């Protein structure tokens, strides 16, 4: 039977393939572009760069490059709504708004464990770190997209093999 992940009261079945389930989460963040800021950066700068890059979440790192927090567009919006000053973005630093010491996924975590951890904590995103240095940020959306693409590839291979051994044209692709 497939493994299940519970997300906000709904059960989602996934990971029929053990190969996909046991894939290292680093594969999903390999080469990923992500934003990072310093705790002392002004919120105006953080918001402007995140918006320009269509980024929902960014890492906050210290001078050594170690993760100290996460900041999301939602965090910035909530802070602005709670503090209705005209110059709020210019006078506030990232460290005042960030989620300090976030729960992380360590390099080497499997995709299956990452999905379980994200859903257990009801997080949209989690940073992936090695020795507290961020490698990227992952969310359920990225996990589902990776899983879907690999399941489709597995089905294509199985379809091609079945068609070959049955002497039929492969469904939708012509002769094998």
Biotite code that builds the C-alpha atoms (Angstrom):
import biotite.structure as struc

atoms = struc.array([
    struc.Atom([0.000, 0.000, 0.000], chain_id="A", res_id=1, res_name="UNK", atom_name="CA", element="C"),
    struc.Atom([1.106, 3.580, -0.606], chain_id="A", res_id=2, res_name="UNK", atom_name="CA", element="C"),
    struc.Atom([2.447, 5.725, 2.179], chain_id="A", res_id=3, res_name="UNK", atom_name="CA", element="C"),
    struc.Atom([0.235, 8.562, 3.346], chain_id="A", res_id=4, res_name="UNK", atom_name="CA", element="C"),
    struc.Atom([0.871, 12.105, 4.404], chain_id="A", res_id=5, res_name="UNK", atom_name="CA", element="C"),
    struc.Atom([-1.744, 14.083, 6.307], chain_id="A", res_id=6, res_name="UNK", atom_name="CA", element="C"),
    struc.Atom([-2.059, 17.713, 5.299], chain_id="A", res_id=7, res_name="UNK", atom_name="CA", element="C"),
    struc.Atom([-4.570, 19.910, 7.117], chain_id="A", res_id=8, res_name="UNK", atom_name="CA", element="C"),
    struc.Atom([-7.011, 17.075, 7.685], chain_id="A", res_id=9, res_name="UNK", atom_name="CA", element="C"),
    struc.Atom([-6.761, 15.572, 4.191], chain_id="A", res_id=10, res_name="UNK", atom_name="CA", element="C"),
    struc.Atom([-4.922, 12.368, 3.432], chain_id="A", res_id=11, res_name="UNK", atom_name="CA", element="C"),
    struc.Atom([-2.690, 12.473, 0.383], chain_id="A", res_id=12, res_name="UNK", atom_name="CA", element="C"),
    struc.Atom([-1.351, 9.201, -0.957], chain_id="A", res_id=13, res_name="UNK", atom_name="CA", element="C"),
    struc.Atom([2.130, 9.330, -2.321], chain_id="A", res_id=14, res_name="UNK", atom_name="CA", element="C"),
    struc.Atom([5.399, 7.515, -2.733], chain_id="A", res_id=15, res_name="UNK", atom_name="CA", element="C"),
    struc.Atom([4.293, 4.295, -4.393], chain_id="A", res_id=16, res_name="UNK", atom_name="CA", element="C"),
    struc.Atom([7.862, 4.147, -5.663], chain_id="A", res_id=17, res_name="UNK", atom_name="CA", element="C"),
    struc.Atom([10.476, 3.334, -3.030], chain_id="A", res_id=18, res_name="UNK", atom_name="CA", element="C"),
    struc.Atom([13.103, 4.876, -5.302], chain_id="A", res_id=19, res_name="UNK", atom_name="CA", element="C"),
    struc.Atom([11.378, 8.260, -5.151], chain_id="A", res_id=20, res_name="UNK", atom_name="CA", element="C"),
    struc.Atom([10.590, 8.013, -1.431], chain_id="A", res_id=21, res_name="UNK", atom_name="CA", element="C"),
    struc.Atom([14.221, 7.310, -0.545], chain_id="A", res_id=22, res_name="UNK", atom_name="CA", element="C"),
    struc.Atom([15.652, 10.033, -2.787], chain_id="A", res_id=23, res_name="UNK", atom_name="CA", element="C"),
    struc.Atom([17.851, 12.489, -0.925], chain_id="A", res_id=24, res_name="UNK", atom_name="CA", element="C"),
    struc.Atom([16.216, 15.922, -0.508], chain_id="A", res_id=25, res_name="UNK", atom_name="CA", element="C"),
    struc.Atom([19.454, 17.506, -1.752], chain_id="A", res_id=26, res_name="UNK", atom_name="CA", element="C"),
    struc.Atom([18.462, 16.453, -5.295], chain_id="A", res_id=27, res_name="UNK", atom_name="CA", element="C"),
    struc.Atom([15.529, 18.859, -5.130], chain_id="A", res_id=28, res_name="UNK", atom_name="CA", element="C"),
    struc.Atom([17.606, 21.844, -4.014], chain_id="A", res_id=29, res_name="UNK", atom_name="CA", element="C"),
    struc.Atom([20.678, 21.048, -6.123], chain_id="A", res_id=30, res_name="UNK", atom_name="CA", element="C"),
    struc.Atom([21.446, 24.179, -8.123], chain_id="A", res_id=31, res_name="UNK", atom_name="CA", element="C"),
    struc.Atom([18.428, 25.954, -6.632], chain_id="A", res_id=32, res_name="UNK", atom_name="CA", element="C"),
    struc.Atom([18.575, 29.730, -6.588], chain_id="A", res_id=33, res_name="UNK", atom_name="CA", element="C"),
    struc.Atom([17.401, 31.123, -3.252], chain_id="A", res_id=34, res_name="UNK", atom_name="CA", element="C"),
    struc.Atom([17.662, 34.482, -1.577], chain_id="A", res_id=35, res_name="UNK", atom_name="CA", element="C"),
    struc.Atom([19.538, 35.193, 1.615], chain_id="A", res_id=36, res_name="UNK", atom_name="CA", element="C"),
    struc.Atom([19.828, 38.370, 3.637], chain_id="A", res_id=37, res_name="UNK", atom_name="CA", element="C"),
    struc.Atom([21.657, 39.543, 6.741], chain_id="A", res_id=38, res_name="UNK", atom_name="CA", element="C"),
    struc.Atom([19.779, 40.137, 10.013], chain_id="A", res_id=39, res_name="UNK", atom_name="CA", element="C"),
    struc.Atom([20.694, 43.835, 9.798], chain_id="A", res_id=40, res_name="UNK", atom_name="CA", element="C"),
    struc.Atom([19.218, 44.355, 6.309], chain_id="A", res_id=41, res_name="UNK", atom_name="CA", element="C"),
    struc.Atom([16.368, 46.840, 6.148], chain_id="A", res_id=42, res_name="UNK", atom_name="CA", element="C"),
    struc.Atom([12.941, 45.366, 5.547], chain_id="A", res_id=43, res_name="UNK", atom_name="CA", element="C"),
    struc.Atom([12.507, 47.709, 2.557], chain_id="A", res_id=44, res_name="UNK", atom_name="CA", element="C"),
    struc.Atom([15.498, 46.073, 0.849], chain_id="A", res_id=45, res_name="UNK", atom_name="CA", element="C"),
    struc.Atom([14.346, 42.537, 1.747], chain_id="A", res_id=46, res_name="UNK", atom_name="CA", element="C"),
    struc.Atom([10.797, 43.157, 0.479], chain_id="A", res_id=47, res_name="UNK", atom_name="CA", element="C"),
    struc.Atom([11.990, 44.826, -2.741], chain_id="A", res_id=48, res_name="UNK", atom_name="CA", element="C"),
    struc.Atom([14.421, 42.015, -3.656], chain_id="A", res_id=49, res_name="UNK", atom_name="CA", element="C"),
    struc.Atom([11.936, 39.266, -2.728], chain_id="A", res_id=50, res_name="UNK", atom_name="CA", element="C"),
    struc.Atom([9.234, 40.920, -4.832], chain_id="A", res_id=51, res_name="UNK", atom_name="CA", element="C"),
    struc.Atom([11.563, 41.440, -7.828], chain_id="A", res_id=52, res_name="UNK", atom_name="CA", element="C"),
    struc.Atom([12.547, 37.759, -7.694], chain_id="A", res_id=53, res_name="UNK", atom_name="CA", element="C"),
    struc.Atom([9.004, 36.474, -7.043], chain_id="A", res_id=54, res_name="UNK", atom_name="CA", element="C"),
    struc.Atom([10.353, 34.834, -3.908], chain_id="A", res_id=55, res_name="UNK", atom_name="CA", element="C"),
    struc.Atom([7.992, 33.765, -1.134], chain_id="A", res_id=56, res_name="UNK", atom_name="CA", element="C"),
    struc.Atom([10.595, 32.851, 1.498], chain_id="A", res_id=57, res_name="UNK", atom_name="CA", element="C"),
    struc.Atom([14.250, 33.781, 2.056], chain_id="A", res_id=58, res_name="UNK", atom_name="CA", element="C"),
    struc.Atom([17.018, 32.749, 4.431], chain_id="A", res_id=59, res_name="UNK", atom_name="CA", element="C"),
    struc.Atom([18.559, 35.081, 6.970], chain_id="A", res_id=60, res_name="UNK", atom_name="CA", element="C"),
    struc.Atom([22.242, 34.250, 7.448], chain_id="A", res_id=61, res_name="UNK", atom_name="CA", element="C"),
    struc.Atom([25.013, 35.607, 9.655], chain_id="A", res_id=62, res_name="UNK", atom_name="CA", element="C"),
    struc.Atom([28.445, 36.761, 8.430], chain_id="A", res_id=63, res_name="UNK", atom_name="CA", element="C"),
    struc.Atom([29.693, 33.142, 8.433], chain_id="A", res_id=64, res_name="UNK", atom_name="CA", element="C"),
    struc.Atom([26.785, 32.094, 6.173], chain_id="A", res_id=65, res_name="UNK", atom_name="CA", element="C"),
    struc.Atom([25.020, 30.124, 8.903], chain_id="A", res_id=66, res_name="UNK", atom_name="CA", element="C"),
    struc.Atom([21.235, 30.162, 8.975], chain_id="A", res_id=67, res_name="UNK", atom_name="CA", element="C"),
    struc.Atom([19.798, 32.341, 11.735], chain_id="A", res_id=68, res_name="UNK", atom_name="CA", element="C"),
    struc.Atom([16.222, 32.652, 10.478], chain_id="A", res_id=69, res_name="UNK", atom_name="CA", element="C"),
    struc.Atom([13.652, 32.623, 7.688], chain_id="A", res_id=70, res_name="UNK", atom_name="CA", element="C"),
    struc.Atom([11.543, 35.486, 6.437], chain_id="A", res_id=71, res_name="UNK", atom_name="CA", element="C"),
    struc.Atom([8.487, 35.215, 4.207], chain_id="A", res_id=72, res_name="UNK", atom_name="CA", element="C"),
    struc.Atom([6.423, 37.692, 2.255], chain_id="A", res_id=73, res_name="UNK", atom_name="CA", element="C"),
    struc.Atom([3.571, 36.840, 4.627], chain_id="A", res_id=74, res_name="UNK", atom_name="CA", element="C"),
    struc.Atom([5.756, 37.685, 7.654], chain_id="A", res_id=75, res_name="UNK", atom_name="CA", element="C"),
    struc.Atom([6.508, 41.105, 6.145], chain_id="A", res_id=76, res_name="UNK", atom_name="CA", element="C"),
    struc.Atom([2.855, 41.751, 5.314], chain_id="A", res_id=77, res_name="UNK", atom_name="CA", element="C"),
    struc.Atom([1.678, 40.799, 8.831], chain_id="A", res_id=78, res_name="UNK", atom_name="CA", element="C"),
    struc.Atom([4.339, 43.014, 10.382], chain_id="A", res_id=79, res_name="UNK", atom_name="CA", element="C"),
    struc.Atom([3.268, 45.958, 8.220], chain_id="A", res_id=80, res_name="UNK", atom_name="CA", element="C"),
    struc.Atom([-0.393, 45.452, 9.154], chain_id="A", res_id=81, res_name="UNK", atom_name="CA", element="C"),
    struc.Atom([0.410, 45.324, 12.879], chain_id="A", res_id=82, res_name="UNK", atom_name="CA", element="C"),
    struc.Atom([2.710, 48.372, 12.770], chain_id="A", res_id=83, res_name="UNK", atom_name="CA", element="C"),
    struc.Atom([1.035, 51.005, 10.641], chain_id="A", res_id=84, res_name="UNK", atom_name="CA", element="C"),
    struc.Atom([3.826, 53.589, 10.548], chain_id="A", res_id=85, res_name="UNK", atom_name="CA", element="C"),
    struc.Atom([4.689, 55.344, 7.285], chain_id="A", res_id=86, res_name="UNK", atom_name="CA", element="C"),
    struc.Atom([8.384, 54.479, 7.416], chain_id="A", res_id=87, res_name="UNK", atom_name="CA", element="C"),
    struc.Atom([8.040, 50.950, 8.837], chain_id="A", res_id=88, res_name="UNK", atom_name="CA", element="C"),
    struc.Atom([9.980, 49.292, 6.009], chain_id="A", res_id=89, res_name="UNK", atom_name="CA", element="C"),
    struc.Atom([12.867, 51.754, 6.294], chain_id="A", res_id=90, res_name="UNK", atom_name="CA", element="C"),
    struc.Atom([13.208, 51.574, 10.070], chain_id="A", res_id=91, res_name="UNK", atom_name="CA", element="C"),
    struc.Atom([12.784, 47.839, 10.603], chain_id="A", res_id=92, res_name="UNK", atom_name="CA", element="C"),
    struc.Atom([15.547, 45.235, 10.259], chain_id="A", res_id=93, res_name="UNK", atom_name="CA", element="C"),
    struc.Atom([15.068, 41.680, 8.993], chain_id="A", res_id=94, res_name="UNK", atom_name="CA", element="C"),
    struc.Atom([15.989, 40.261, 12.433], chain_id="A", res_id=95, res_name="UNK", atom_name="CA", element="C"),
    struc.Atom([12.898, 41.948, 13.930], chain_id="A", res_id=96, res_name="UNK", atom_name="CA", element="C"),
    struc.Atom([10.515, 40.121, 11.584], chain_id="A", res_id=97, res_name="UNK", atom_name="CA", element="C"),
    struc.Atom([12.251, 36.816, 10.806], chain_id="A", res_id=98, res_name="UNK", atom_name="CA", element="C"),
    struc.Atom([11.380, 33.461, 12.292], chain_id="A", res_id=99, res_name="UNK", atom_name="CA", element="C"),
    struc.Atom([14.530, 32.837, 14.343], chain_id="A", res_id=100, res_name="UNK", atom_name="CA", element="C"),
    struc.Atom([16.145, 29.398, 14.588], chain_id="A", res_id=101, res_name="UNK", atom_name="CA", element="C"),
    struc.Atom([13.751, 27.658, 12.189], chain_id="A", res_id=102, res_name="UNK", atom_name="CA", element="C"),
    struc.Atom([13.266, 23.909, 12.113], chain_id="A", res_id=103, res_name="UNK", atom_name="CA", element="C"),
    struc.Atom([15.371, 22.618, 9.216], chain_id="A", res_id=104, res_name="UNK", atom_name="CA", element="C"),
    struc.Atom([15.745, 19.600, 7.001], chain_id="A", res_id=105, res_name="UNK", atom_name="CA", element="C"),
    struc.Atom([19.277, 18.279, 7.203], chain_id="A", res_id=106, res_name="UNK", atom_name="CA", element="C"),
    struc.Atom([21.159, 17.305, 4.058], chain_id="A", res_id=107, res_name="UNK", atom_name="CA", element="C"),
    struc.Atom([20.632, 13.583, 3.575], chain_id="A", res_id=108, res_name="UNK", atom_name="CA", element="C"),
    struc.Atom([16.959, 13.616, 4.595], chain_id="A", res_id=109, res_name="UNK", atom_name="CA", element="C"),
    struc.Atom([14.764, 11.516, 2.289], chain_id="A", res_id=110, res_name="UNK", atom_name="CA", element="C"),
    struc.Atom([11.921, 13.061, 0.301], chain_id="A", res_id=111, res_name="UNK", atom_name="CA", element="C"),
    struc.Atom([9.470, 10.898, 2.241], chain_id="A", res_id=112, res_name="UNK", atom_name="CA", element="C"),
    struc.Atom([10.765, 12.155, 5.615], chain_id="A", res_id=113, res_name="UNK", atom_name="CA", element="C"),
    struc.Atom([10.814, 15.759, 4.367], chain_id="A", res_id=114, res_name="UNK", atom_name="CA", element="C"),
    struc.Atom([7.138, 15.552, 3.329], chain_id="A", res_id=115, res_name="UNK", atom_name="CA", element="C"),
    struc.Atom([6.236, 14.033, 6.698], chain_id="A", res_id=116, res_name="UNK", atom_name="CA", element="C"),
    struc.Atom([8.116, 16.739, 8.593], chain_id="A", res_id=117, res_name="UNK", atom_name="CA", element="C"),
    struc.Atom([6.599, 19.584, 6.549], chain_id="A", res_id=118, res_name="UNK", atom_name="CA", element="C"),
    struc.Atom([3.075, 18.282, 7.053], chain_id="A", res_id=119, res_name="UNK", atom_name="CA", element="C"),
    struc.Atom([3.583, 17.420, 10.736], chain_id="A", res_id=120, res_name="UNK", atom_name="CA", element="C"),
    struc.Atom([4.614, 21.008, 11.463], chain_id="A", res_id=121, res_name="UNK", atom_name="CA", element="C"),
    struc.Atom([2.103, 22.440, 8.934], chain_id="A", res_id=122, res_name="UNK", atom_name="CA", element="C"),
    struc.Atom([4.900, 24.462, 7.341], chain_id="A", res_id=123, res_name="UNK", atom_name="CA", element="C"),
    struc.Atom([4.765, 25.669, 3.770], chain_id="A", res_id=124, res_name="UNK", atom_name="CA", element="C"),
    struc.Atom([8.575, 25.739, 3.521], chain_id="A", res_id=125, res_name="UNK", atom_name="CA", element="C"),
    struc.Atom([11.653, 24.478, 5.304], chain_id="A", res_id=126, res_name="UNK", atom_name="CA", element="C"),
    struc.Atom([15.298, 25.262, 4.694], chain_id="A", res_id=127, res_name="UNK", atom_name="CA", element="C"),
    struc.Atom([17.631, 22.421, 3.758], chain_id="A", res_id=128, res_name="UNK", atom_name="CA", element="C"),
    struc.Atom([20.975, 22.801, 5.547], chain_id="A", res_id=129, res_name="UNK", atom_name="CA", element="C"),
    struc.Atom([24.373, 21.166, 5.849], chain_id="A", res_id=130, res_name="UNK", atom_name="CA", element="C"),
    struc.Atom([26.306, 22.196, 8.964], chain_id="A", res_id=131, res_name="UNK", atom_name="CA", element="C"),
    struc.Atom([23.752, 24.993, 9.422], chain_id="A", res_id=132, res_name="UNK", atom_name="CA", element="C"),
    struc.Atom([24.588, 26.478, 5.994], chain_id="A", res_id=133, res_name="UNK", atom_name="CA", element="C"),
    struc.Atom([21.466, 26.717, 3.788], chain_id="A", res_id=134, res_name="UNK", atom_name="CA", element="C"),
    struc.Atom([21.484, 24.695, 0.560], chain_id="A", res_id=135, res_name="UNK", atom_name="CA", element="C"),
    struc.Atom([17.989, 25.772, -0.451], chain_id="A", res_id=136, res_name="UNK", atom_name="CA", element="C"),
    struc.Atom([14.368, 26.026, 0.622], chain_id="A", res_id=137, res_name="UNK", atom_name="CA", element="C"),
    struc.Atom([11.885, 23.249, -0.045], chain_id="A", res_id=138, res_name="UNK", atom_name="CA", element="C"),
    struc.Atom([8.113, 23.003, 0.192], chain_id="A", res_id=139, res_name="UNK", atom_name="CA", element="C"),
    struc.Atom([5.443, 20.406, -0.464], chain_id="A", res_id=140, res_name="UNK", atom_name="CA", element="C"),
    struc.Atom([4.844, 21.960, -3.892], chain_id="A", res_id=141, res_name="UNK", atom_name="CA", element="C"),
    struc.Atom([8.414, 21.126, -4.957], chain_id="A", res_id=142, res_name="UNK", atom_name="CA", element="C"),
    struc.Atom([8.186, 17.628, -3.492], chain_id="A", res_id=143, res_name="UNK", atom_name="CA", element="C"),
    struc.Atom([4.920, 16.919, -5.322], chain_id="A", res_id=144, res_name="UNK", atom_name="CA", element="C"),
    struc.Atom([6.291, 18.298, -8.614], chain_id="A", res_id=145, res_name="UNK", atom_name="CA", element="C"),
    struc.Atom([9.427, 16.132, -8.321], chain_id="A", res_id=146, res_name="UNK", atom_name="CA", element="C"),
    struc.Atom([7.371, 13.070, -7.411], chain_id="A", res_id=147, res_name="UNK", atom_name="CA", element="C"),
    struc.Atom([4.928, 13.623, -10.272], chain_id="A", res_id=148, res_name="UNK", atom_name="CA", element="C"),
    struc.Atom([7.659, 14.036, -12.890], chain_id="A", res_id=149, res_name="UNK", atom_name="CA", element="C"),
    struc.Atom([9.404, 10.854, -11.742], chain_id="A", res_id=150, res_name="UNK", atom_name="CA", element="C"),
    struc.Atom([6.195, 8.827, -11.608], chain_id="A", res_id=151, res_name="UNK", atom_name="CA", element="C"),
    struc.Atom([5.416, 9.954, -15.172], chain_id="A", res_id=152, res_name="UNK", atom_name="CA", element="C"),
    struc.Atom([8.893, 8.823, -16.282], chain_id="A", res_id=153, res_name="UNK", atom_name="CA", element="C"),
    struc.Atom([8.414, 5.437, -14.591], chain_id="A", res_id=154, res_name="UNK", atom_name="CA", element="C"),
    struc.Atom([5.033, 5.006, -16.316], chain_id="A", res_id=155, res_name="UNK", atom_name="CA", element="C"),
    struc.Atom([6.546, 5.906, -19.704], chain_id="A", res_id=156, res_name="UNK", atom_name="CA", element="C"),
    struc.Atom([9.262, 3.265, -19.264], chain_id="A", res_id=157, res_name="UNK", atom_name="CA", element="C"),
    struc.Atom([6.751, 0.607, -18.152], chain_id="A", res_id=158, res_name="UNK", atom_name="CA", element="C"),
    struc.Atom([4.448, 1.487, -21.058], chain_id="A", res_id=159, res_name="UNK", atom_name="CA", element="C"),
    struc.Atom([7.306, 1.228, -23.551], chain_id="A", res_id=160, res_name="UNK", atom_name="CA", element="C"),
    struc.Atom([8.417, -2.155, -22.191], chain_id="A", res_id=161, res_name="UNK", atom_name="CA", element="C"),
    struc.Atom([4.887, -3.519, -22.184], chain_id="A", res_id=162, res_name="UNK", atom_name="CA", element="C"),
    struc.Atom([4.295, -2.319, -25.739], chain_id="A", res_id=163, res_name="UNK", atom_name="CA", element="C"),
    struc.Atom([7.582, -3.823, -26.914], chain_id="A", res_id=164, res_name="UNK", atom_name="CA", element="C"),
    struc.Atom([6.910, -7.258, -25.445], chain_id="A", res_id=165, res_name="UNK", atom_name="CA", element="C"),
    struc.Atom([3.313, -7.300, -26.660], chain_id="A", res_id=166, res_name="UNK", atom_name="CA", element="C"),
    struc.Atom([4.354, -6.195, -30.164], chain_id="A", res_id=167, res_name="UNK", atom_name="CA", element="C"),
    struc.Atom([2.026, -3.205, -30.110], chain_id="A", res_id=168, res_name="UNK", atom_name="CA", element="C"),
    struc.Atom([2.533, 0.453, -30.787], chain_id="A", res_id=169, res_name="UNK", atom_name="CA", element="C"),
    struc.Atom([3.266, 2.340, -27.677], chain_id="A", res_id=170, res_name="UNK", atom_name="CA", element="C"),
    struc.Atom([0.162, 4.255, -26.593], chain_id="A", res_id=171, res_name="UNK", atom_name="CA", element="C"),
    struc.Atom([0.299, 7.766, -27.982], chain_id="A", res_id=172, res_name="UNK", atom_name="CA", element="C"),
    struc.Atom([3.906, 7.597, -29.185], chain_id="A", res_id=173, res_name="UNK", atom_name="CA", element="C"),
    struc.Atom([3.925, 5.453, -32.371], chain_id="A", res_id=174, res_name="UNK", atom_name="CA", element="C"),
    struc.Atom([6.174, 2.421, -32.812], chain_id="A", res_id=175, res_name="UNK", atom_name="CA", element="C"),
    struc.Atom([8.811, 1.540, -30.271], chain_id="A", res_id=176, res_name="UNK", atom_name="CA", element="C"),
])
